Structure formats: C-alpha cells, structure tokens
C-alpha cells in the first residue's frame, strides 16, 4: 500500500467514519478535510476538526506507520507545528510535539471498506497495458467523457510551459515566440532541438527583412544551420552559400554545427534539409503568421496558410548535391495537422488565457474537434480496448491519460480510478 491511498480515502471520505476516535479514545468529527498539498509540508492544509470538545483549524499529516513522522524528520521541521491530526494506517508508536504534547492520531486500518481495499490492490498490482484494463468499460461513459475533457485542458496547460518560457525569452513577442516553437515542431522529435536552436540564433525579425526573396531566406536558414560550410557542387547551394556569407557578415551570424542534424532512420520526406526548405517557403510566403492564425475561423483557413512551395531545386533533391526522383515537396496534410495539434492549438489556448479572452481558447478546442483522430501505438492500445476516438481532441486526451496517469499508476487521481474504487 502507498501513502497516496490514505490521501484518497481522506479526500473522498471513503472510510468508515462512524464513531471516529483518536487512538486515545477522543471523539473526532471531520467538518472540513482540507486542501490537498502536492508540495513540501503537511498533506492537507486548512482542515477543520472537532477533537473532544475542541474545534481545531489546521493541517493533517498522513503516514502508513506513525513512526514515519520521525523517519521523515518532521519533529524538527516547523512546517509541521500546526498539524492538528496525524492520520495513519497503523499507530506503531505515539508521536509527540516539541513541548511533549501527544499529537492526536486517527488509525484507519480497521475502517477501510473491504471492496475498496480489494479494488485498490488489484489496480496497484495489475500488470496489464493499463491498471484498470478489466474495469475501464464498466465505468459510465459520462464519467469517462468528462474526464477526457479535463485531461485535454490539463495537457494544453502542460504544453503552455514552453510557450511561457519562449515569451519570456523574447520579451513577450508573440510572433517571435511562435516562430521558435513552430521551428521546433518542424524538426519533429528527432531534430526538434537543432531546429529550435536555429530559430534562436536567427531571429524572425532578421528573416522578415528578406522574406520577399526565397533565395535569401533559404540562404539564411541553410547557412545558419551549417549546411553551406562544406564544398558544394550544384549551382543552387553554391549561390545560397555566397548569399549567406554576405548576410552572415552583415548580421554577425555564426553558423551552428552541421553535425547536430540527424538523418539516420528518417524517411527522406522528413530529412531536416527538406523540412528546412519547407520552412523557408513558409517564411517567404507569409507575414505575421501568428496574427493570421488568430484571425482564422476554421481548420481549412489554417491549412491554406501552410500551402507553401519550397524552391524548385528541392523538387528533385532531398539533400544538396544528391539528385533524386522528382517529387513534390509541399507540406503534407498529416504534417500540417501535427503542427496544428502541437503548436497552433497550445498557442491559441495560452494566448486566450494570457489575454483573458475566451474566443481563442474555444477556437483551440474546436480545432482539435475538426481534426481527424491521430494514429500511433498508444491509440492502437486504446482501440484494442474498444475505446476509439472520434477526433484529435479525444486522441490528445487519451495520450495524456496513458502517459501521465496509467503509466505512472496515478489511479487515485484519475476519475476512472475513483469510479472503480467506489
């Protein structure tokens, strides 16, 4: 058993609370269980209890064994001076305050309903794909759907941490911050870091001065990425290198090492050179992209913003100096949808929250409902459990549920887990 199970029992009052007594036989009446604390300090703040004839307002601390109070060093920690009740599975020794006064203790070992304990132990020891695999579909649909709604918002709020950091680094310049994280998204997982490093080293303001020339935009991006430092054969990259040398001198740019870019085990369409060419096309064909996204009314309008064309050189190349079969290098719809999910939706949501505007937040959620469901191994697992998703709103929530709750066995914090433990 984990201590978090005691937190769950206390928070939800799912234990036998009739004739509650301290281990010294003083009657206890729980008026307010308090607010759960997820940081350092006592487990619940601002509880309100009647113990004996006295009403206490203070904190509640929990342990499996009362002696853990000493093991954890609470005796010498003033943060625990205001604990009014020590809730334990078992009191193996009395705990005293610094003044020698005994801290009231409530023992729960004989007050846990057998069915709740049985279900908890099944969840705790289950080795299936998700702990509640055999219970999940027994939970009412309304509980599951409401929980997915909450998880989606939680996931978006988690993603906004990186946005807040980018805004701080760019002095709250929304276009520049969006450009940085959009670049990261263009790198997918494998080249996310070098793409973001490139965007940090080459400000959008610099690129914007040359956006009317695709040659100059490509020169700045490929040169700064380190792809124009070696000897080149084809006329186009040679011209890019020449242009980059001029612009690098003008702006005091130092190229990043080419070695940071990864090609191994990537499909040619995802080579960083191809994504850089597409990114250059996007910069060339758009101005104030984030502002235009704010004005977009639906998914189709956003898709149109990403209908870009790289330079003609890339129609028959995936890398410099290596000809290939001629193939269009426009951004695919699946890739654009990834950009919407991972960059545009979180930005819209955060923008709305920051500016206290409801419309961008609603638009962010509506975009996810317009997008088709994603496909990956996690979602294959949910489908195998007969839990299909109708759109990206639900797939994002299901991914969050699996990675942030199921995999970490946070059943006691999950609405589905709570329903099972009823």
C-alpha positions, 0 to 999 in steps of 0.5 A: 500500500502507498501513502497516496491511498490514505490521501484518497480515502481522506479526500473522498471520505471513503472510510468508515467514519462512524464513531471516529476516535483518536487512538486515545479514545477522543471523539473526532468529527471531520467538518472540513478535510482540507486542501490537498498539498502536492508540495513540501509540508503537511498533506492537507492544509486548512482542515477543520476538526472537532477533537473532544470538545475542541474545534481545531483549524489546521493541517493533517499529516498522513503516514502508513506507520506513525513512526514515519513522522520521525523517519521523515524528520518532521519533529524538527521541521516547523512546517509541521507545528500546526498539524492538528491530526496525524492520520495513519494506517497503523499507530506503531508508536505515539508521536509527540510535539516539541513541548511533549504534547501527544499529537492526536492520531486517527488509525484507519486500518480497521475502517477501510471498506473491504471492496475498496481495499480489494479494488485498490490492490488489484489496480496497484498490482495489475500488470496489464497495458493499463491498471484498470484494463478489466474495469475501464468499460464498466465505468459510465461513459459520462464519467469517462467523457468528462474526464477526457475533457479535463485531461485535454485542458490539463495537457494544453496547460502542460504544453503552455510551459514552453510557450511561457518560457519562449515569451519570456525569452523574447520579451513577450513577442508573440510572433517571435515566440511562435516562430521558435516553437513552430521551428521546433515542431518542424524538426519533429522529435528527432531534430526538434532541438537543432531546429529550435536552436536555429530559430534562436540564433536567427531571429524572425525579425532578421528573416522578415527583412528578406522574406520577399526573396526565397533565395535569401531566406533559404540562404539564411536558414541553410547557412545558419544551420551549417549546411553551406560550410562544406564544398558544394557542387550544384549551382543552387547551394553554391549561390545560397552559400555566397548569399549567406556569407554576405548576410552572415557578415552583415548580421554577425551570424555564426553558423551552428554545427552541421553535425547536430542534424540527424538523418539516420532512420528518417524517411527522406520526406522528413530529412531536416534539409527538406523540412528546412526548405519547407520552412523557408517557403513558409517564411517567404510566403507569409507575414505575421503568421501568428496574427493570421492564425488568430484571425482564422475561423476554421481548420481549412483557413489554417491549412491554406496558410501552410500551402507553401512551395519550397524552391524548385531545386528541392523538387528533385533533391532531398539533400544538396548535391544528391539528385533524386526522383522528382517529387513534390515537396509541399507540406503534407496534410498529416504534417500540417495537422501535427503542427496544428495539434502541437503548436497552433492549438497550445498557442491559441489556448495560452494566448486566450488565457494570457489575454483573458479572452475566451474566443481563442481558447474555444477556437483551440478546442474546436480545432482539435474537434475538426481534426481527424483522430491521430494514429500511433501505438498508444491509440492502437492500445486504446482501440484494442480496448474498444475505446476509439476516438472520434477526433484529435481532441479525444486522441490528445486526451487519451495520450495524456491519460496513458502517459501521465496517469496509467503509466505512472499508476496515478489511479487515485487521481484519475476519475476512472480510478475513483469510479472503480474504487467506489 
